[in-house]
Amino acid sequence: MSDRLEIHLRRVKHEDRKKVIEVESKSTPNLSYVPDVWEMFTSDAMGEFSVAEIDG
């Protein structure tokens, strides 16, 4: 195993929703907007809503 973290970026999937909201709630506990914009962000053909995965 390497001491380096491997970070992979990918387009968000519907099944990521719960985890993305959980991460947002821990990182910005007084600010919650992802549940309100999830559908808009994931259905936008022009932009990309990405997630980062560490070590897969």
N, C-alpha and C positions, 0 to 999 in steps of 0.2 A: 504494500500500500504506500502510496506517495503522501508526502506532507502537504502537497498542493491540493487545494480545492478545485474541483472541476465544476464550472458553472455553465449550464446549458440554457439558452433562451429559446423559447418556443411560443407559438400562438396559443392563447388560452383556449381551453376546452370547456364545454358545459359542465363536465364533472369536476372542474377545478373551483367552481363557484363557492362552495362551502369553505374550502381552505383559504381562498383569496379573502373572503369576508373575515375569517378567523385571524389571518395575518394582519389585515387592516385594523381590526379591533384591538389587537395587542400593540401595534405600532403607533396608532393615533386614537387612543381610547375616547377622546372627546370630539372626534370627527368621524362620522360614518356616512359615506356617500356611495360606496360601491353597490350596495343593494338597490339603490335608486337608479343607478346608471348602467347596471349590468347588461340589460337587454340592448340598450342603445350602443354601448361599447362593443358588444359581441356581434352585433348585426351590421356594423359600419363597414362597408366594403372598401372604403378609402383608407382607413386607418388600421392599426394593428394593436391589439390588446395582448401584451406578452406576459409570460411568467418566467421566472428564473428557477431552475432546479439545481441544487447542489448535489454532486455525486449521484445523479440519476434519480 
